[in-house]
Amino acid sequence: MKDYFMKFISPSVLNQIGFNFIMDEFAPITPYGLNIKNSLTIYKPGEEDKLQHEFLILEKLIKDMGQKEKEYNDLKLCLMKFKDISGSIKRCINNNILDEVELFEIKNLCINLTNFQGLCMDIKLKKIIPTLKLNDIHPVLKLLDPEDKKLPTFFIYDAYSSTLKDIRERKKSIENKMFTSSPKELESLKALRLNIVNEELQEELKVKEYLSNMLNKYIEDIIENLKSLAEVDILLAKGELAIKYGGRKPELSNDLIIHMDSALNPYIAKILDSKGRTFTKLCIELNQGSTVITGANMGGKTVALKTLILNILLVHFGFFPFCKSLKLCLFNFVYFSSEDKQNLSKGLSSFGGEIMELNEVLNEADKGRALIVLDEFARGTNPKEGAILCSSVTSYMNKLNSIAVIATHYHGIAKEGICHYQCIGLKKADFNTLNNKLKTSREDSIEIIQEYMDFNLEKVSASSEVPKDALNICKLLNFKKEIVESAVKLYEKGD
């Protein structure tokens, strides 16, 4: 799975897009749930039915969580009592003789599993999770609690062996005599007690061997129950994440398509919130071939790309995406190029590294469906060549049986037949109001301009020009008048 993970998405991308932030928020309670978290399944093309089944279960669970808040809180409190006793379980599987600590751990585990089973029955969880299998482990509790004290402790009880009971009675009799004996008698009694203690240890070892052999017969039932426990733990954690960030069940399609409505990126939203700004949710429709996104560098192109990839990845890992709605297909891999690619050992430029990596990606895209996302491709070379190469790559990817998204500030990349989105930016801004506000607070100019920026995407024609927000921003920030006027003339000439 690790090898496939590396092929599916580069681990270096996960932190950039906010996926690692979500994984930190995704919090299974038990060590058994955490083990699954660390090896999540990636669903691939051809596994749509399996993933759809998982999503139907999660959807029902989230609804039930809303209706039975107290019952699910009790269930979560129960989950908090579970400890990692994988070492004791492994020794039991291997038919080792368990010591008293290990027997205590298994007894305590079975007490908690029995309570867990009871809570699941109260909630009627099996109606929601049909695969839930909870074996009866009362025989294990009876074995480890022969006196039926129902205490989370363990002792080699007398009830296990009449011989052991007799030995302990003789030991106790000797110990009572020691309190009233003379010094001479005491030495003799100590020696006698030591012999009895050795007998006790030998008999206790026999009992522990018997208990270990008996537990070995039930260990598979215990392991199956732990798998069900982990499954419930994971589903509850996924449900809480979906509730927190407005996750919805996506619609899986066999067609090469991504239709995303009002998508959130919680990681970026949190950063913006700390600055008093609001996250603009992403709405975008992508189909086979290339889609170009244009706009100024402050316009939110990169945020849109990261939001897109995050929500696509969530679906592939079995999470609800943070969207009002999402219809998509599954991909063989996802590629995101956003930083300079350098190969210092070979002395390559950042542009050379970017080209080498993209070439490998395009070769892989010939073998299966891919989502290829390029943020400012060819920014590491001169603008004229960069625009030509970006246009050529976009045209090439438009023919692939994949979905490609290219964010660029270059003009003329979106040819006929290529979908074109544009960051609205300052296009609809009231510049008179904005200018007046800037005059009253020049030290906060950047923040004020960002308040007036519209980060939504709008679909435009292939011939639509890249917005000239950079020039507008220069004017708003009172950049050197002579330079601005010169830039305006060049714009008018089309240079």
C-alpha positions in Angstrom: 0.0 0.0 0.0 2.9 2.4 0.8 4.3 1.9 -2.8 0.9 2.6 -4.3 0.5 5.6 -2.0 3.7 7.1 -3.4 2.5 6.5 -7.0 -1.0 7.9 -6.2 0.2 11.2 -4.7 3.5 12.7 -3.7 3.7 12.9 0.1 5.3 16.3 -0.2 2.0 17.7 -1.6 -0.1 16.6 1.4 1.1 19.4 3.7 0.8 22.1 1.0 -2.9 21.4 0.3 -3.9 21.0 3.9 -4.4 17.2 3.9 -2.0 16.7 6.9 -4.0 19.3 8.8 -7.2 17.2 8.2 -5.4 14.0 9.3 -4.5 15.8 12.5 -8.1 16.6 12.9 -9.1 13.1 12.1 -8.9 11.5 15.6 -9.8 7.9 16.2 -9.9 7.2 19.9 -8.5 3.7 20.3 -5.0 2.4 19.4 -6.7 -0.1 17.1 -8.4 2.8 15.2 -5.2 4.7 15.1 -3.5 1.7 13.4 -6.1 1.9 10.6 -5.6 5.6 10.3 -1.9 5.1 9.7 -2.7 2.7 6.8 -5.8 4.1 5.1 -7.1 2.5 2.0 -6.8 4.4 -1.3 -9.8 3.5 -3.5 -8.9 3.1 -7.2 -10.9 3.1 -10.4 -12.9 -0.1 -10.5 -13.6 0.1 -6.7 -16.5 2.5 -7.0 -19.1 0.0 -5.7 -17.0 -0.8 -2.7 -16.5 2.9 -1.9 -20.1 3.7 -2.5 -21.1 1.1 0.1 -18.7 2.7 2.6 -20.2 6.1 1.9 -23.8 4.8 2.4 -22.8 3.4 5.8 -21.1 6.7 6.8 -24.1 8.7 5.7 -26.4 6.6 7.8 -24.1 6.8 10.8 -23.8 10.6 10.6 -27.6 10.9 10.6 -27.9 8.5 13.6 -25.2 10.4 15.5 -27.4 13.5 15.2 -30.4 11.7 16.6 -28.7 9.8 19.4 -26.2 12.2 20.8 -26.1 10.8 24.4 -25.8 7.2 23.2 -22.9 8.0 20.9 -21.1 10.1 23.7 -21.4 7.0 25.9 -19.9 4.9 23.1 -17.0 7.3 22.8 -16.4 7.3 26.5 -16.2 3.5 26.3 -13.7 3.7 23.5 -11.4 5.8 25.7 -10.9 2.9 28.0 -9.1 0.7 25.4 -5.4 0.3 25.7 -2.9 -1.2 23.2 -2.2 -4.8 24.4 -1.0 -6.1 21.0 2.0 -7.6 22.7 -0.1 -9.7 25.0 -2.4 -10.8 22.1 0.6 -11.8 20.0 2.0 -13.9 22.8 -1.4 -15.6 23.3 -1.5 -16.3 19.5 2.0 -17.9 19.7 0.8 -20.1 22.6 3.2 -18.5 25.1 2.5 -18.9 28.8 1.1 -15.5 29.8 2.1 -13.8 33.0 -0.3 -12.2 35.4 0.0 -8.7 33.9 -0.8 -10.1 30.4 -3.8 -12.1 31.8 -5.0 -8.9 33.5 -4.7 -7.0 30.2 -6.8 -9.5 28.3 -9.4 -9.7 31.1 -9.7 -5.9 31.2 -9.9 -5.8 27.4 -12.7 -8.3 27.4 -14.6 -6.3 30.1 -14.4 -3.3 27.8 -15.3 -5.3 24.7 -18.4 -6.6 26.5 -19.4 -3.1 27.5 -18.8 -1.9 23.9 -20.9 -4.8 22.6 -23.7 -3.8 24.9 -23.6 -0.1 23.7 -23.6 -1.2 20.1 -26.7 -3.3 20.7 -28.4 -0.4 22.5 -27.7 1.9 19.5 -28.6 -0.9 17.0 -25.4 -0.2 15.2 -25.5 -3.5 13.2 -28.4 -2.0 11.3 -26.1 0.7 10.1 -22.9 -1.3 9.8 -24.0 -4.8 8.5 -20.4 -6.1 8.5 -20.1 -5.4 12.3 -19.2 -8.7 13.9 -19.1 -9.0 17.7 -18.5 -12.5 19.1 -19.7 -13.6 22.5 -16.6 -13.5 24.8 -18.4 -14.2 28.1 -16.6 -17.5 28.3 -13.3 -15.6 28.4 -14.6 -13.4 31.2 -15.8 -16.5 33.1 -12.4 -18.1 32.7 -10.5 -15.0 34.0 -13.1 -14.2 36.6 -14.0 -17.6 38.2 -15.4 -15.9 41.3 -17.6 -13.6 39.2 -16.4 -10.4 41.0 -16.6 -8.4 37.8 -13.6 -6.3 38.9 -11.0 -4.9 36.5 -8.2 -6.8 38.3 -6.7 -10.2 38.0 -5.3 -12.7 40.5 -4.5 -16.4 40.3 -7.6 -17.4 42.2 -7.9 -20.4 44.5 -10.9 -21.5 42.4 -8.5 -22.5 39.6 -6.9 -25.3 41.6 -7.8 -27.2 44.7 -4.0 -28.0 45.0 -3.2 -24.3 44.9 -5.9 -23.6 47.5 -4.4 -26.2 49.8 -0.9 -24.8 49.3 -2.0 -21.3 50.2 -3.8 -22.5 53.3 -0.7 -24.3 54.5 1.4 -21.1 53.7 -1.1 -19.0 55.7 -1.0 -21.4 58.7 2.8 -21.2 58.7 2.7 -17.4 58.5 0.3 -17.2 61.5 2.6 -19.4 63.5 5.6 -17.1 62.7 4.0 -14.2 64.6 4.1 -16.2 67.9 7.2 -18.3 67.4 10.5 -18.1 69.3 13.6 -17.1 67.4 14.7 -20.7 67.0 11.3 -21.8 65.8 11.2 -18.8 63.4 14.2 -20.0 61.3 12.6 -23.4 60.9 9.3 -21.8 59.9 11.0 -19.5 57.4 12.6 -22.5 55.7 9.3 -24.3 55.6 7.5 -21.3 54.2 10.1 -21.0 51.4 9.5 -24.5 50.3 5.7 -23.9 50.3 6.2 -20.7 48.3 8.1 -22.6 45.7 5.3 -25.2 45.5 2.8 -22.2 45.1 4.8 -20.8 42.2 5.0 -24.1 40.5 1.2 -24.6 40.8 0.5 -21.0 39.7 2.6 -21.7 36.6 0.5 -24.7 35.8 -2.6 -22.5 36.2 -1.2 -19.8 33.9 -0.3 -22.5 31.3 -3.9 -23.8 31.5 -5.4 -20.3 31.2 -3.1 -19.4 28.3 -4.1 -22.6 26.4 -7.8 -21.9 27.0 -7.4 -18.2 25.9 -5.7 -19.3 22.7 -9.0 -21.0 21.7 -10.8 -17.7 22.0 -8.2 -15.3 20.7 -9.5 -15.2 17.1 -12.9 -14.2 18.5 -11.2 -11.4 20.5 -9.3 -10.3 17.4 -12.5 -10.1 15.3 -14.1 -8.0 17.9 -11.1 -5.7 17.9 -11.4 -5.3 14.1 -15.1 -4.3 14.6 -14.1 -1.9 17.4 -11.5 -0.3 15.1 -14.1 -0.1 12.2 -16.6 1.7 14.5 -13.8 4.0 15.8 -12.8 5.0 12.3 -16.3 5.6 11.1 -17.1 7.7 14.2 -14.0 9.8 13.6 -14.9 10.2 9.9 -18.4 11.2 10.9 -17.3 13.8 13.3 -15.0 15.3 10.7 -17.8 15.5 8.2 -20.1 17.1 10.8 -17.4 19.7 11.7 -16.7 20.8 8.2 -20.0 20.2 6.4 -18.9 17.0 4.5 -21.4 15.5 2.2 -21.7 12.1 0.4 -20.2 12.5 -3.1 -21.7 11.0 -6.2 -19.3 8.6 -7.9 -19.3 8.4 -11.7 -17.7 6.2 -14.3 -17.4 9.3 -16.6 -14.3 11.4 -16.5 -15.8 14.3 -14.5 -15.4 16.6 -11.5 -18.4 18.8 -10.7 -17.6 20.6 -7.4 -20.0 23.0 -5.6 -19.0 25.2 -2.6 -15.9 23.3 -1.6 -14.0 24.2 1.6 -10.3 23.9 2.5 -10.4 24.0 6.4 -6.6 24.5 6.6 -6.6 27.6 4.4 -9.9 28.8 6.0 -8.3 28.7 9.4 -5.3 30.7 8.3 -7.6 33.3 6.7 -9.8 33.4 9.8 -6.8 34.2 12.0 -6.3 37.3 9.7 -10.0 38.3 9.9 -10.7 37.2 6.4 -13.3 34.8 4.9 -12.6 31.7 2.8 -14.3 31.8 -0.6 -15.7 28.3 -1.4 -14.8 26.8 -4.8 -17.3 26.0 -7.5 -15.9 24.4 -10.6 -16.8 21.9 -13.3 -14.1 19.8 -15.0 -14.3 17.3 -17.7 -11.9 15.2 -19.8 -9.0 17.3 -21.1 -7.6 20.6 -20.1 -9.1 23.5 -18.1 -7.2 26.8 -17.7 -7.6 29.1 -14.8 -6.3 32.6 -15.2 -6.1 35.6 -12.9 -3.7 37.9 -11.1 -1.2 36.4 -8.6 -3.3 37.8 -5.7 -6.5 36.4 -7.2 -6.7 33.0 -5.5 -5.7 30.6 -8.2 -3.4 28.6 -5.9 -6.1 28.4 -3.2 -8.6 27.1 -5.7 -6.2 24.4 -6.9 -5.4 23.2 -3.3 -9.0 23.1 -2.4 -9.8 21.1 -5.5 -7.1 18.5 -4.8 -7.8 18.3 -1.1 -11.4 17.3 -1.6 -10.6 14.9 -4.4 -8.1 13.2 -2.2 -10.6 13.0 0.7 -12.9 11.0 -1.5 -10.2 8.5 -2.5 -9.3 7.9 1.1 -12.9 7.2 2.1 -13.8 10.6 3.6 -16.8 12.8 2.7 -15.5 15.9 0.8 -16.2 19.3 2.4 -18.5 20.4 -0.4 -22.2 21.2 -0.8 -22.1 18.6 -3.6 -19.4 16.7 -5.6 -19.7 14.4 -8.5 -16.5 12.8 -9.6 -14.7 9.7 -11.0 -11.9 7.9 -9.3 -8.3 8.5 -10.5 -5.3 6.2 -10.7 -3.1 9.1 -9.5 -3.1 12.8 -8.7 -0.3 15.1 -9.5 0.2 18.7 -8.3 3.1 20.9 -9.3 3.3 24.1 -7.3 6.9 24.6 -6.3 10.2 24.8 -8.2 11.4 21.4 -9.1 15.2 21.2 -8.5 17.6 18.3 -8.9 20.7 19.7 -7.3 22.7 16.5 -7.6 22.4 16.7 -11.4 22.9 20.4 -11.6 19.5 21.0 -13.2 17.7 24.3 -13.0 14.3 24.5 -11.4 12.7 24.5 -14.9 14.6 21.4 -15.9 13.5 19.6 -12.8 9.9 20.6 -13.5 10.1 19.3 -17.0 11.6 16.0 -16.0 8.9 15.4 -13.4 6.1 16.4 -15.8 7.4 14.1 -18.5 7.2 11.1 -16.1 3.7 12.2 -15.1 2.5 12.4 -18.7 4.0 8.9 -19.4 2.0 7.5 -16.5 -1.2 9.3 -17.6 -1.1 7.2 -20.8 -1.7 4.1 -18.5 -4.7 5.3 -16.6 -6.9 8.2 -15.4 -5.0 11.0 -13.8 -5.8 14.4 -12.3 -2.9 16.7 -13.3 -2.8 20.1 -11.7 -0.2 22.6 -12.7 0.2 25.9 -10.8 2.1 28.5 -13.0 3.8 25.9 -15.2 7.1 27.1 -16.9 7.4 30.0 -14.5 11.1 29.1 -14.2 12.0 30.2 -17.7 11.6 33.5 -19.7 8.0 34.7 -20.2 7.8 34.3 -24.0 9.1 30.7 -24.0 7.1 30.0 -20.9 3.8 31.0 -22.5 4.6 28.9 -25.7 5.5 25.8 -23.6 2.5 26.3 -21.3 0.2 26.5 -24.3 1.7 23.4 -25.9 1.5 21.4 -22.7 -2.2 22.5 -22.3 -3.1 21.4 -25.8 -1.3 18.1 -25.4 -3.1 17.3 -22.1 -6.4 18.3 -23.7 -6.2 15.0 -25.7 -5.4 12.8 -22.7 -8.0 10.5 -21.0 -7.4 12.5 -17.9 -8.4 15.8 -16.3 -5.8 18.6 -16.3 -6.0 21.9 -14.6 -3.5 24.7 -15.5 -3.4 27.9 -13.5 -1.5 30.6 -15.3 -1.1 34.3 -15.6 0.0 33.9 -19.3 -2.4 35.2 -21.9 -3.7 33.0 -24.8 -3.3 29.6 -23.1 -7.0 28.8 -23.3 -7.6 27.9 -27.0 -10.9 27.0 -28.6 -12.1 23.7 -27.2 -10.3 24.3 -23.8 -12.4 25.2 -20.8 -11.4 28.6 -19.3 -12.1 29.9 -15.8 -11.0 33.2 -14.5 -10.6 34.6 -11.0 -12.9 37.5 -10.8 -10.5 39.6 -8.8 -11.1 43.3 -8.9 -13.2 43.1 -12.1 -16.4 44.0 -10.2 -14.9 46.2 -7.5 -16.2 49.8 -6.9 -12.9 51.6 -7.4 -14.2 54.9 -6.1 -15.2 53.4 -2.8 -12.0 51.4 -2.6 -9.9 54.5 -3.3 -11.7 56.5 -0.6 -11.1 53.7 1.9 -7.4 53.5 1.0 -7.0 57.2 1.6 -8.1 56.8 5.2 -5.8 53.9 6.0 -2.8 53.7 3.8 -0.9 51.4 6.2 -3.5 48.7 5.7 -3.6 49.0 1.9 -2.9 45.4 1.1 -5.5 44.1 3.5 -8.1 46.5 2.2 -7.5 45.6 -1.4 -7.8 41.9 -0.5 -11.2 42.7 1.1 -12.4 43.9 -2.2 -11.0 41.0 -4.2 -13.6 38.5 -5.4 -11.9 35.1 -5.2 -14.7 33.3 -7.0 -14.1 31.6 -10.4 -16.3 32.4 -13.4 -16.3 30.5 -16.7 -15.3 32.7 -19.6 -14.7 32.3 -23.3 -11.3 31.0 -24.6 -10.6 34.4 -26.0 -11.1 36.3 -22.7 -8.0 38.3 -21.7 -6.1 37.7 -18.4 -7.4 40.3 -15.9 -5.1 43.3 -15.5 -5.4 43.4 -11.7 -1.7 44.0 -11.4 -2.0 47.4 -13.0 -5.1 48.2 -11.0 -3.3 47.4 -7.8 -0.3 49.5 -8.8 -2.7 52.5 -9.3 -4.5 51.8 -5.9 -1.1 51.7 -4.1 0.0 55.0 -5.6 2.9 53.4 -7.4 5.1 55.9 -9.4 2.8 57.7 -11.8 5.3 57.8 -14.6 5.7 54.0 -14.5 2.0 53.4 -14.3 1.3 55.7 -17.3 4.0 53.9 -19.3 2.5 50.6 -18.5 -1.0 51.8 -19.6 0.5 52.8 -23.0 2.1 49.4 -23.4 -1.1 47.7 -22.5 -2.9 49.8 -25.2 -0.3 48.9 -27.8 -0.7 45.2 -26.8 3.1 44.8 -26.0 
